[in-house]
Amino acid sequence: IRHRYGLYDEITYTEGRKVRNCNWIRFLRSTDAYGPQVNIVCTKINGEVLYEVVKPIPMHTELVVFYLPERPEEIFIDRMRSTFYRRTMDSILEGKKF
């Protein structure tokens, strides 16, 4: 689910060593139910990911996110963007103009 909501997490090899590149979303703990431990809520609006802090978060407090279920229109928008991106990249790689 985190990949659908902006996670970037990649392991590469540099000089024979594993190197992990990631963003802050990797460090969130997610929960399937909204409860008192939740301090961040995530949703998609018009295909854009939005993380919202729902209560004050003191220092050294674990970030716990609740992902709101995707609405059917958001799933449709994501698929359209993905399809458009793939077609554009295919056209570029084939040297076509679009």
C-alpha positions in Angstrom: 0.0 0.0 0.0 2.9 2.4 0.7 4.0 2.2 -2.9 0.6 3.5 -4.0 1.0 6.4 -1.5 4.4 7.7 -2.5 7.0 5.3 -1.1 10.4 5.3 -2.7 12.6 2.4 -1.6 15.4 1.1 -3.7 18.5 -1.0 -3.0 21.5 -0.5 -5.3 25.0 -1.8 -5.2 27.9 0.7 -5.1 31.4 -0.6 -5.0 30.2 -4.1 -4.0 28.1 -2.8 -1.1 24.4 -2.6 -0.7 23.0 1.0 -0.5 19.4 1.7 0.4 17.8 4.9 -0.9 14.4 5.7 0.4 12.0 8.4 1.6 10.4 9.1 4.9 7.3 7.0 4.1 9.3 3.9 4.6 9.6 4.7 8.3 5.8 5.0 9.0 4.0 2.3 10.8 0.6 1.7 9.3 -2.5 0.4 10.9 -5.7 -1.1 9.4 -8.0 0.6 11.8 -8.3 4.2 12.9 -7.6 4.5 16.6 -5.9 6.6 19.3 -2.4 5.7 18.1 -3.0 7.2 14.7 -1.4 10.6 14.2 -1.3 10.8 10.4 -4.0 10.1 7.9 -3.3 9.6 4.2 -5.6 9.9 1.2 -5.6 10.7 -2.5 -7.3 13.7 -3.9 -7.4 14.0 -7.7 -4.6 11.4 -7.9 -2.3 13.4 -5.6 -1.2 11.8 -2.3 -1.9 13.8 0.8 -0.5 13.1 4.3 -2.2 15.0 7.1 -1.1 15.2 10.7 -4.3 14.8 12.7 -3.0 15.6 16.2 0.1 17.0 17.8 3.1 14.7 17.6 5.6 15.1 20.4 9.4 14.5 19.7 10.5 10.9 19.7 6.9 9.7 19.0 6.4 7.0 16.4 4.5 8.1 13.3 1.4 5.9 12.7 -0.5 6.3 9.5 -4.0 5.3 8.6 -4.6 5.0 4.9 -8.1 6.0 3.9 -9.6 3.5 1.4 -9.1 4.6 -2.2 -12.3 5.8 -3.9 -13.1 4.3 -7.3 -12.5 7.6 -9.1 -9.0 7.8 -7.6 -8.2 4.3 -8.8 -9.4 5.3 -12.3 -7.2 8.5 -12.2 -4.1 6.5 -11.2 -4.7 4.0 -14.0 -5.1 6.7 -16.5 -1.9 8.5 -15.4 0.0 5.2 -15.5 -1.3 4.4 -19.0 -0.5 7.8 -20.3 3.0 7.7 -18.8 3.7 4.3 -20.3 2.5 5.4 -23.7 4.6 8.5 -23.5 7.7 6.7 -22.5 7.2 4.1 -25.2 6.8 6.9 -27.8 10.0 8.6 -26.6 11.9 5.3 -26.7 10.7 4.6 -30.2 11.5 8.1 -31.3 7.9 9.0 -32.2 6.3 12.4 -31.7 3.1 12.6 -29.8 
